[in-house]
Amino acid sequence: MSAATNIINVAKTSYTVAVMAILGVFAFVSSILIAWPALAYLASKLFV
């Protein structure tokens, strides 16, 4: 494999990792925001 092919493969890999990390953070924040009312309701019933 040539050096140019290695550079292209590294660029593709880092782009894929970056996109997956951004989507993972978005999914995590979305799940917290969606579940927040239910968690608040359960906490209020548990502690009051």
C-alpha positions, 0 to 999 in steps of 0.5 A: 500500500502506498503512503497516499492510501494510508493517509486516506484510510486514516482520514476516513477512520478519523472522520467516521469516529468523529461522526459516531462520537457526535451522534453518540453525544446527541443520542445520550443528551436526547435520551436524558431530555426525553426521560427527564419528566418520568425520572422527575415524577418517580423521584417525587413519588419516592422522596415525598 
